[in-house]
Amino acid sequence: MRKATGIVCMALGALLLLAALGLVIFNREQAAQAAEASDRMLPVLQAAIAERAQESQPVSGATEAVEPLEIDGEQYLGVLTIPALELELPVLTELSSAKLQLGPCRYYGAIDRDLVIAAHNYARHFGRLNELRAGDEIYLTDVSGRRHSYRVSGVEILGATEIEEMLQSGYELTLFTCTYGGAERVTVRCELAEN
């Protein structure tokens, strides 16, 4: 009986190891596909922004709402640049599970007021947000071609249910992603900087 129980336990252990390996492979594949989608869209979006900017020069200091750019059926807010992490990513206007596979998404708010952007914790999306430090620069080039400059004020960890704290922060820009366990959110708070 002991021998049979031992064999069953070893078989279950092997199955659990295989399941864990499968999950790791799946997650890496998802991350690679998301990075590829962002990399593919970035130059297309940048060209469309440049074209729109040539058609109508943005007014310096203007913060009025800009009509999103639609490309391949998706609406884009602009391009997010985080030099300290060597990241440049397209930002979609609406959040959904499918859209998060394409890049960061607007979670809440408007540019230069209370904008909150979410992304997956993939290495080529927001997986390294915790490496940002106070004073780091972040830029958002909106679809009219206007570049909005921000400085990181700090990085904090919020619980998954602390939605009010995420949204009502008083900061002009907040970036966030889930921790690897998913129970918390790495949250980067940013203030407007001089252009």
Secondary structure as GFF3:
##gff-version 3
##sequence-region A 1 195
A	DSSP	alpha_helix	2	55	.	.	.	ID=ss1
A	DSSP	beta_strand	69	71	.	.	.	ID=ss2
A	DSSP	beta_strand	74	82	.	.	.	ID=ss3
A	DSSP	three_ten_helix	83	85	.	.	.	ID=ss4
A	DSSP	beta_strand	87	92	.	.	.	ID=ss5
A	DSSP	alpha_helix	97	100	.	.	.	ID=ss6
A	DSSP	beta_strand	105	108	.	.	.	ID=ss7
A	DSSP	beta_strand	115	118	.	.	.	ID=ss8
A	DSSP	three_ten_helix	129	131	.	.	.	ID=ss9
A	DSSP	beta_strand	137	142	.	.	.	ID=ss10
A	DSSP	beta_strand	147	159	.	.	.	ID=ss11
A	DSSP	alpha_helix	163	167	.	.	.	ID=ss12
A	DSSP	beta_strand	173	178	.	.	.	ID=ss13
A	DSSP	beta_strand	184	192	.	.	.	ID=ss14
###
